[in-house]
Amino acid sequence: MYRSPITRQAPFRLAAFHKMLTGRILGSGAYLPERRLGNQELALTIDTSDEWIQARTGIAARHIAASDQNTSDLATLAAMRAVSNAGIAATDLDLIIVATTTPDQTFPSVATMVQHRLGCKPIGAFDIQAVCSGFLYAIATANNFIKAGAAKRVLVIGAEVFSRIVDWQDRGTAILFGDGAAAIVLGAEDAESGRGCLGFKLCADGQFHDLLQVDGGPGFAHGQVGKVRMQGKEVFKHAVQILSTVSDEILAQYSLQSAQVDWVIPHQANRRIIEASAEKLGIPIERVIITIAEHGNTSAASIPLALHQGLSDGRLQPGQLVMLQALGGGFTWGAGLIRI
């Protein structure tokens, strides 16, 4: 029987302290399909009006993917721009995470398609499904890879073709949703710099399943393609309370006050939800980045679309503290703090 040789062990010494890492945003990119569906055009097919939609949602238009465009196409275009703006090559990436509820197919994942199209080396690539909270779940996961030293540069994408699962005769949902994609590149940063992801709080509670769901899909009993179904009033009521609570919780976790938050970037679901949540949090609406008017609710793509807009127009400046917040079907929800 083999026995390993006995060797003299060196005296135990405390290993050198490894610096703590976090993920900092290196660059962002976005893509909206060319087809823009305004409220007035939508009103030609369902009983609604531009005034009615804007008063209740803040949405003026949404973008619709072409018949030959899939989620992977939108995601790839946004990813290419994010990688370019980050000043790196696709071969520098260590991991790709895509948040989506509308993948091209059951498998393979959208992330693997993006990885191939970007020309990356063989790296980890996977999708996350948490509906409108998906980007928060994805960026929190990416940041944990960086903190663990398992990745230095991570591409995080939110991409949706929600128009494929919308019932265009249902006024309650048809006015809300659109298609789009946006992405960021997270790079490893010394946490002592003060910049990058501070932390995230992610939650879910399946008891709210029936309030916002798709009534079909590959796992459905009859295998039919499903459509978005929503109990709007109930979602609104829960959303405002849940978002304000989770925001308070993450501020308390890091011993911060709402007055110290420079910008809030919420999921762009409904302007009235955004305004009510900001009021409960004590954040002036002028410090909330709102982009819902132009693209509607793009689910997992909405936070990165607003984040990219804030970075592009100069509102988000290095050193500023940004809060992300979202609630999606399931329910899933969460909040995050990032120092730009």
URVEN-V932193 format. One line per field, one symbol per residue. ss: DSSP state (H for helix, E for strand, - for the rest). Layout:
# URVEN-V932193
ss=???
This chain:
# URVEN-V932193
ss=--------------------EEEEEEEEEEE---EEEEHHHH-------HHHHHHHH---EEEE------HHHHHHHHHHHHHHHH---HHH--EEEEE----------HHHHHHHHH-----EEEEE--HHHHHHHHHHHHHHHHH-----EEEEEEEEEHHHH-----HHHH--E-EEEEEEEEEEEEHHH--EEEEEEEEE-HHHHHHEEE-------------EEE-HHHHHHHHHHHHHHHHHHHHHH----HHH--EEEE----HHHHHHHHHHH---HHHE---HHHH-E-HHHHHHHHHHHHHH--------EEEEEEEE---EEEEEEEE-
